Amino acid sequence: MKEYFKIGKLVASFGLKGELILKHELGKKSSLKGLKAIFIEDRKDSFFPWFIESAKIKNEEEIYLKLEGIDSKESALKLSQKEAWIPEADFKNFIAKSSPINFLGFTVVNDGKPLGEILELIEQPHQMLCRIEINNKEVLIPLNEETLKKVDM
């Protein structure tokens, strides 16, 4: 199965012609130049591509996106509040090295024993949590100076 990484969320529609605002966590300004499509999770582990007609930077964390087949405010609203995903190869091209979501796919190790792969990073007001699965159970681990001893790229 192809690996996909969540880069953000389609937070709102913009204008009357079906543009959307993507709030991303890439850690730098980006227009996603060269990216052909974003993916929306239709159901668990099933991603549906939406081809990008145009994209332009709104600010440090947001992009205006025009997707193929979305030509009205009403059709854009149907995609609003959906998470946006991109393939692993594209993810590595657009992510800032200092961005916390750069840890996606890393393995958490405790006393030399692998615990699990970082599946998601959850930003809370006062801390960052990483979500892993241990024995098919969701585990949230805070990322801070006490819990994060070393990063091995």
RAKAZI-V45817 format. One record per pair of residues at least 24 apart in sequence whose ideal C-beta (glycine too) atoms are under 7 Angstrom apart, sorted by sequence separation. I is the first residue (numbers start at 1). J is the second residue. D is the distance in Angstrom with one decimal. If there is no record, write none. Layout:
I_J_D + I_J_D
//
This chain:
31_55_5.1 + 108_132_5.6 + 31_56_5.7 + 31_57_5.0 + 103_130_6.6 + 29_57_5.4 + 100_128_5.6 + 29_60_5.6 + 32_63_6.3 + 31_63_6.4 + 30_63_6.9 + 108_141_6.5 + 4_39_5.7 + 21_58_6.5 + 24_61_6.3 + 23_61_5.8 + 47_85_6.0 + 23_62_5.3 + 24_63_6.4 + 40_79_6.8 + 22_62_6.7 + 21_62_5.5 + 22_63_4.7 + 40_82_4.9 + 41_83_6.5 + 4_47_5.6 + 21_64_6.3 + 22_65_5.1 + 40_84_6.7 + 41_85_6.5 + 19_64_5.4 + 20_65_4.8 + 19_65_6.6 + 38_84_4.7 + 39_85_4.4 + 19_66_5.2 + 20_67_6.8 + 38_85_6.8 + 39_86_6.6 + 18_66_6.8 + 38_86_6.0 + 14_64_6.0 + 35_86_6.6 + 18_70_4.0 + 18_71_4.7 + 17_71_6.4 + 18_72_5.3 + 18_73_6.7 + 35_90_5.7 + 20_76_5.2 + 16_73_5.3 + 18_75_5.7 + 19_76_6.7 + 18_76_4.5 + 20_79_6.2 + 13_73_5.2 + 20_80_6.9 + 22_84_5.7 + 32_94_6.4 + 13_76_3.6 + 13_77_5.2 + 30_94_5.5 + 13_80_5.8 + 12_80_5.8 + 26_94_5.4 + 27_95_6.5 + 28_96_4.1 + 10_79_5.2 + 11_80_6.9 + 26_95_5.5 + 27_96_3.2 + 10_80_5.6 + 26_96_6.1 + 10_81_6.8 + 27_98_5.8 + 9_81_6.8 + 10_82_5.2 + 27_99_2.7 + 9_82_7.0 + 26_99_6.1 + 9_83_5.2 + 10_84_5.9 + 25_99_6.6 + 9_84_6.4 + 8_84_5.3 + 25_101_4.9 + 6_83_5.4 + 7_84_5.6 + 7_85_6.8 + 6_85_5.3 + 7_86_5.5 + 5_85_6.4 + 4_85_4.1 + 5_86_6.2 + 4_86_6.7 + 4_87_6.0 + 5_88_6.2 + 7_91_6.9 + 2_87_5.9 + 3_88_4.2 + 5_91_4.2 + 5_104_5.3 + 6_120_6.9
//
